[in-house]
Amino acid sequence: QVRFAESGGGLVQPGGSLRLSCKVSGTILSVFNSEFMGWYRQVPNKQRELIASIRGSQINYVAAVKGRFTISRDNAKRIVYLQMNNLKPEDTAVYYCQGLGRDYWGQGTPVTVSS
């Protein structure tokens, strides 16, 4: 079974930065670079939101994070990164990664932006 393991979250002050990592493990019967991978976030009582995605050379961001977050991937290591700069309190959430056509989630990594 393919698994998604997020890490790198923590407590940061507004304006700070964090780099999240998503390690994808298990057997993947496809070219990893060609597969969709996305970063999502969720706050209590709200829907999980897709904020950034990457598939080959195609990269997309929602307006709330565009210009501040950067998604990238290391296909050899099967790791997807999310560099988050100029963090704001409203970025506080549990962050998840998911892709490869799967419909399940890992544990996520919490990010708290507060002074």
Secondary structure, 3 states (H helix, E strand, C coil): CCEEEEECCCEECCCCCEEEEEEEECCCCCCHHHCCEEEEEECCCCCCEEEEEEECCEEEECCCCCCCEEEEEECCCCEEEEEECCCCHHHCEEEEEEECCCCCCCCCEEEEECC
